[in-house]
Amino acid sequence: MFKIHQYYVYMLTNKGNTVIYTGVTNDIKNRTLEHKQGIYKGFTKKYECNKLIYYEEYQWIQDAIAREKQLKAGSRQTKIDLINQSNSEWNDLSDGWYD
């Protein structure tokens, strides 16, 4: 039996869309909920980054980590352009996940 792996590179922002956080996880729904609940101290809690605005899916963790590093090394404008391509309204992609 072979296991299907799913990893995600994701971006969050705050209410005013002024901050962009990039992360990687193997459970996008749970990780987003943790951000929304402010469970961990750090950047996302400090800046109230709890709105999921972008994510990509990968089968292999190495690919996801490489992509996360690439995005983090890139400019803010590169991230904005990527978000605008798939979510031009910057809607919370997790809306309805926890109803």
N, CA, C and O of each residue as an XYZ file, in Angstrom:
396
protein
N       0.848     -1.187      0.000
C       0.000      0.000      0.000
C       0.885      1.238      0.000
O       1.795      1.358      0.820
N       0.619      2.146     -0.911
C       1.468      3.324     -0.924
C       0.672      4.558     -0.536
O      -0.474      4.747     -0.945
N       1.317      5.387      0.265
C       0.667      6.552      0.857
C       0.783      7.747     -0.075
O       1.846      8.011     -0.637
N      -0.295      8.448     -0.229
C      -0.264      9.679     -1.013
C       0.084     10.819     -0.063
O      -0.597     11.054      0.935
N       1.140     11.503     -0.396
C       1.592     12.617      0.423
C       1.046     13.919     -0.153
O       0.960     14.089     -1.370
N       0.683     14.824      0.733
C       0.250     16.145      0.296
C       0.913     17.179      1.188
O       0.815     17.125      2.414
N       1.579     18.108      0.555
C       2.222     19.212      1.260
C       1.781     20.499      0.585
O       1.469     20.525     -0.605
N       1.764     21.546      1.362
C       1.267     22.820      0.856
C       2.227     23.944      1.201
O       2.755     24.017      2.311
N       2.441     24.810      0.235
C       3.083     26.093      0.467
C       1.932     27.087      0.452
O       1.108     27.081     -0.463
N       1.879     27.934      1.460
C       0.721     28.811      1.580
C       1.130     30.224      1.978
O       2.220     30.453      2.504
N       0.233     31.159      1.715
C       0.443     32.543      2.121
C      -0.779     33.037      2.877
O      -1.924     32.772      2.512
N      -0.489     33.756      3.931
C      -1.516     34.372      4.759
C      -1.302     35.871      4.756
O      -0.196     36.353      4.511
N      -2.368     36.602      5.030
C      -2.250     38.038      5.228
C      -3.130     38.430      6.406
O      -3.817     37.598      6.999
N      -3.093     39.713      6.728
C      -3.921     40.225      7.823
C      -5.147     40.937      7.235
O      -5.322     41.000      6.018
N      -5.972     41.460      8.111
C      -7.231     42.086      7.696
C      -7.024     43.181      6.650
O      -7.806     43.300      5.707
N      -5.979     43.969      6.818
C      -5.720     45.073      5.889
C      -4.868     44.704      4.688
O      -4.527     45.569      3.881
N      -4.521     43.431      4.560
C      -3.676     42.941      3.455
C      -2.324     43.636      3.401
O      -1.775     43.839      2.318
N      -1.782     44.003      4.556
C      -0.521     44.749      4.585
C       0.697     43.874      4.825
O       1.824     44.312      4.596
N       0.491     42.648      5.282
C       1.588     41.733      5.594
C       1.341     40.424      4.857
O       0.199     39.974      4.754
N       2.403     39.812      4.345
C       2.280     38.498      3.714
C       3.219     37.535      4.423
O       4.417     37.790      4.547
N       2.660     36.428      4.885
C       3.446     35.368      5.525
C       3.425     34.150      4.615
O       2.379     33.806      4.065
N       4.560     33.498      4.453
C       4.671     32.294      3.640
C       5.099     31.141      4.526
O       6.036     31.270      5.314
N       4.409     30.004      4.399
C       4.737     28.835      5.200
C       4.535     27.550      4.425
O       4.104     27.562      3.272
N       4.855     26.434      5.078
C       4.690     25.106      4.480
C       4.054     24.191      5.524
O       4.344     24.311      6.714
N       3.190     23.278      5.082
C       2.498     22.372      5.993
C       2.064     21.121      5.246
O       2.041     21.091      4.016
N       1.720     20.088      6.011
C       1.141     18.889      5.393
C      -0.357     18.801      5.673
O      -1.013     17.841      5.267
N      -0.899     19.804      6.369
C      -2.328     19.830      6.693
C      -2.823     21.277      6.622
O      -2.851     21.983      7.630
N      -3.205     21.697      5.450
C      -3.546     23.103      5.218
C      -4.734     23.564      6.063
O      -4.736     24.686      6.570
N      -5.727     22.715      6.212
C      -6.909     23.113      6.990
C      -6.578     23.301      8.457
O      -6.958     24.309      9.054
N      -5.875     22.346      9.047
C      -5.522     22.435     10.456
C      -4.547     23.579     10.711
O      -4.686     24.316     11.687
N      -3.560     23.725      9.830
C      -2.551     24.786     10.027
C      -3.204     26.157      9.926
O      -2.885     27.045     10.717
N      -4.105     26.348      8.978
C      -4.808     27.619      8.843
C      -5.625     27.905     10.097
O      -5.644     29.036     10.585
N      -6.293     26.891     10.616
C      -7.071     27.054     11.846
C      -6.171     27.456     13.014
O      -6.542     28.307     13.823
N      -5.000     26.849     13.099
C      -4.050     27.234     14.152
C      -3.664     28.703     14.033
O      -3.559     29.398     15.043
N      -3.454     29.176     12.825
C      -3.147     30.599     12.617
C      -4.340     31.458     13.043
O      -4.162     32.478     13.710
N      -5.532     31.057     12.667
C      -6.734     31.824     13.014
C      -6.930     31.899     14.526
O      -7.403     32.910     15.046
N      -6.568     30.833     15.225
C      -6.737     30.794     16.670
C      -5.554     31.405     17.417
O      -5.598     31.549     18.639
N      -4.501     31.764     16.691
C      -3.333     32.378     17.318
C      -2.652     31.466     18.324
O      -2.181     31.928     19.364
N      -2.599     30.185     18.025
C      -2.064     29.192     18.963
C      -0.582     29.409     19.267
O      -0.160     29.261     20.414
N       0.206     29.755     18.259
C       1.650     29.872     18.454
C       2.085     31.334     18.450
O       1.640     32.130     17.622
N       2.961     31.668     19.389
C       3.533     33.010     19.396
C       4.454     33.132     18.198
O       5.074     32.157     17.773
N       4.535     34.323     17.668
C       5.431     34.542     16.532
C       4.855     35.557     15.571
O       3.935     36.307     15.897
N       5.422     35.560     14.375
C       5.096     36.555     13.355
C       3.608     36.616     13.051
O       3.014     37.694     13.064
N       3.000     35.460     12.775
C       1.597     35.477     12.335
C       0.660     35.926     13.443
O      -0.349     36.577     13.174
N       0.978     35.588     14.680
C       0.144     36.047     15.797
C       0.338     37.545     16.017
O      -0.628     38.284     16.201
N       1.599     37.984     15.996
C       1.920     39.403     16.217
C       1.227     40.295     15.191
O       0.678     41.340     15.540
N       1.255     39.880     13.925
C       0.693     40.704     12.846
C      -0.708     40.266     12.429
O      -1.240     40.745     11.428
N      -1.304     39.354     13.199
C      -2.668     38.872     12.957
C      -2.867     38.365     11.531
O      -3.860     38.687     10.878
N      -1.919     37.575     11.063
C      -2.013     36.953      9.736
C      -2.843     35.688      9.876
O      -2.344     34.659     10.332
N      -4.093     35.763      9.489
C      -4.979     34.619      9.650
C      -5.928     34.442      8.463
O      -6.912     33.708      8.550
N      -5.627     35.111      7.373
C      -6.455     35.002      6.167
C      -5.651     34.278      5.085
O      -4.646     34.796      4.596
N      -6.102     33.079      4.717
C      -5.422     32.275      3.698
C      -5.735     32.857      2.323
O      -6.887     32.877      1.891
N      -4.696     33.328      1.646
C      -4.935     33.984      0.355
C      -4.328     33.239     -0.834
O      -4.614     33.561     -1.987
N      -3.482     32.234     -0.544
C      -2.826     31.530     -1.641
C      -2.273     30.206     -1.123
O      -1.791     30.133      0.007
N      -2.341     29.163     -1.944
C      -1.605     27.942     -1.628
C      -1.351     27.129     -2.884
O      -2.073     27.222     -3.877
N      -0.302     26.331     -2.801
C       0.070     25.385     -3.846
C       0.223     24.018     -3.192
O       0.594     23.924     -2.021
N      -0.058     22.971     -3.936
C       0.009     21.603     -3.409
C       1.177     20.848     -4.040
O       1.449     20.979     -5.233
N       1.861     20.055     -3.212
C       3.002     19.264     -3.663
C       2.897     17.847     -3.122
O       2.314     17.622     -2.061
N       3.459     16.895     -3.851
C       3.482     15.510     -3.390
C       4.675     15.258     -2.471
O       4.595     14.430     -1.563
N       5.764     15.958     -2.698
C       6.999     15.704     -1.953
C       7.373     16.909     -1.115
O       7.332     18.045     -1.587
N       7.739     16.652      0.139
C       8.096     17.726      1.064
C       9.304     18.525      0.568
O       9.369     19.737      0.773
N      10.258     17.854     -0.082
C      11.436     18.564     -0.585
C      11.031     19.640     -1.587
O      11.590     20.736     -1.586
N      10.062     19.325     -2.437
C       9.591     20.290     -3.436
C       8.888     21.456     -2.760
O       9.075     22.610     -3.145
N       8.082     21.152     -1.753
C       7.355     22.207     -1.039
C       8.321     23.132     -0.314
O       8.158     24.352     -0.356
N       9.319     22.571      0.345
C      10.295     23.391      1.070
C      11.107     24.246      0.104
O      11.382     25.413      0.386
N      11.489     23.675     -1.026
C      12.244     24.432     -2.031
C      11.411     25.611     -2.546
O      11.927     26.715     -2.717
N      10.133     25.371     -2.788
C       9.243     26.436     -3.269
C       9.043     27.498     -2.198
O       9.037     28.690     -2.506
N       8.879     27.085     -0.946
C       8.733     28.048      0.142
C       9.966     28.948      0.213
O       9.840     30.166      0.339
N      11.146     28.357      0.132
C      12.395     29.135      0.176
C      12.475     30.101     -1.003
O      12.901     31.246     -0.853
N      12.057     29.624     -2.184
C      12.069     30.474     -3.381
C      11.150     31.677     -3.188
O      11.525     32.807     -3.501
N       9.954     31.434     -2.674
C       9.001     32.530     -2.463
C       9.492     33.499     -1.394
O       9.374     34.714     -1.554
N      10.038     32.970     -0.309
C      10.532     33.827      0.769
C      11.698     34.691      0.307
O      11.864     35.817      0.776
N      12.512     34.162     -0.617
C      13.658     34.906     -1.124
C      13.246     35.959     -2.154
O      14.005     36.884     -2.442
N      12.046     35.812     -2.704
C      11.569     36.733     -3.732
C      11.031     38.025     -3.141
O      10.916     38.176     -1.925
N      10.715     38.927     -4.010
C      10.218     40.239     -3.575
C       8.753     40.162     -3.162
O       8.037     39.224     -3.513
N       8.337     41.150     -2.424
C       6.921     41.266     -2.057
C       6.064     41.349     -3.317
O       4.987     40.757     -3.380
N       6.536     42.074     -4.304
C       5.773     42.238     -5.544
C       5.568     40.903     -6.255
O       4.504     40.667     -6.826
N       6.564     40.035     -6.226
C       6.430     38.711     -6.823
C       5.305     37.941     -6.149
O       4.512     37.282     -6.821
N       5.232     38.020     -4.824
C       4.161     37.345     -4.077
C       2.802     37.958     -4.424
O       1.832     37.234     -4.645
N       2.735     39.271     -4.471
C       1.483     39.961     -4.810
C       1.000     39.536     -6.196
O      -0.185     39.264     -6.388
N       1.919     39.481     -7.158
C       1.556     39.076     -8.525
C       1.013     37.653     -8.544
O       0.037     37.368     -9.237
N       1.642     36.763     -7.786
C       1.203     35.370     -7.715
C      -0.196     35.279     -7.109
O      -1.052     34.563     -7.628
N      -0.427     35.993     -6.031
C      -1.737     36.006     -5.385
C      -2.792     36.566     -6.341
O      -3.875     35.999     -6.480
N      -2.469     37.671     -6.990
C      -3.425     38.315     -7.887
C      -3.825     37.433     -9.069
O      -4.939     37.555     -9.579
N      -2.930     36.545     -9.510
C      -3.245     35.650    -10.630
C      -4.385     34.699    -10.295
O      -5.205     34.385    -11.157
N      -4.442     34.238     -9.048
C      -5.441     33.219     -8.700
C      -6.498     33.713     -7.719
O      -7.537     33.072     -7.563
N      -6.252     34.842     -7.056
C      -7.171     35.336     -6.036
C      -7.104     36.867     -6.006
O      -6.673     37.464     -5.020
N      -7.531     37.476     -7.091
C      -7.370     38.922     -7.260
C      -8.119     39.749     -6.215
O      -7.766     40.903     -5.969
N      -9.140     39.173     -5.605
C      -9.892     39.890     -4.555
C      -9.265     39.687     -3.172
O      -9.693     40.308     -2.198
N      -8.271     38.837     -3.089
C      -7.607     38.498     -1.826
C      -8.624     37.976     -0.807
O      -8.583     38.324      0.373
N      -9.538     37.131     -1.298
C     -10.521     36.507     -0.416
C      -9.849     35.454      0.453
O      -8.815     34.899      0.083
N     -10.443     35.184      1.610
C      -9.958     34.126      2.485
C     -10.368     32.788      1.884
O     -11.551     32.445      1.874
N      -9.406     32.042      1.390
C      -9.673     30.767      0.720
C     -10.179     29.698      1.677
O     -10.675     28.657      1.245
N     -10.055     29.954      2.977
C     -10.538     28.982      3.961
C     -11.960     29.255      4.403
O     -12.485     28.541      5.258
N     -12.591     30.263      3.848
C     -14.005     30.539      4.202
C     -14.834     29.293      3.954
O     -14.767     28.708      2.873
N     -15.614     28.882      4.940
C     -16.475     27.724      4.820
C     -15.849     26.424      5.252
O     -16.546     25.413      5.346
N     -14.543     26.412      5.523
C     -13.867     25.175      5.922
C     -14.285     24.694      7.314
O     -14.252     23.495      7.592
N     -14.674     25.619      8.178
C     -14.854     25.261      9.576
C     -16.303     25.407     10.040
O     -16.570     25.430     11.242
N     -17.225     25.505      9.107
C     -18.642     25.665      9.462
C     -19.220     24.372     10.027
O     -20.399     24.325     10.378
